[in-house]
């Protein structure tokens, strides 16, 4: 039985989220600015309005807050 269009949309969205998460992890580990630029370009190709820098700073502040709680 074929998939319903809504199921395809949800599957695409979930796959996109996983891809972006992986790319953000790579971005955080990258040291060279050239590597970061390439990764940011890939993220923008997946989701044009996604702000990589803003997301990375949010993750870092969240990690710092978790470390302070411990």
N, C-alpha and C positions, 0 to 999 in steps of 0.2 A: 504494500500500500504506500503511495507516495506521501511525502511529508507535506504538511500544510505550510503555507507561506509564512505564517506567524512563527512556526517552529524554526524555519530557516533563518528568520530575522533574529530570533533569540540565540540560535547557535552561532551566527556570525558575531553577534555582540559579545557573547561569552568568549569566543575565540580571540576577538580583538582585545578584550580585557587581559587575557592571559599573555598575549603577545606584548602588549604595552608594559605589563608588569615585568616581564623578562628584559625588555629593552631598558626600563628604568634601572633595574639592578645592574645591568651592564654599564649604564651611564654613570652610576654611582661609583663603580669600580674603576672606570677609565681615568687615566691620569692626563693624557695628552688632550689638548683642546681640539685637535683635528678629529680624534676619535669621538669626542663628545658631540662635535658638530654633525658627524655622520649619523650617530645614533639619534640625535634630535631630529634630523631630517627624516629618518625612518619613522619615528613616532608621529611626526606631523603628516606624513603620507597616510598613516593609518587613521589618524584623528586630527584634522587641521586646527582645531581650536584648543587642543591639549597643550598646557603650558608645562614643559618639562622642568624648568628651573624652579617654578613655584611648587611643584609636586615633590621635588628632591628636598627642598628646604622644609616642607611640611613633614616629610618622613624623618629627616634628621632631628627636628625639634621634638617629634613624637618619641624617638628613640632616646633622646636626652631626658625627657620627662619620665620615661619608664625606668631609666637608670637611677634617677634621683629617688624614685619611690622605693627602690630596693635598698 
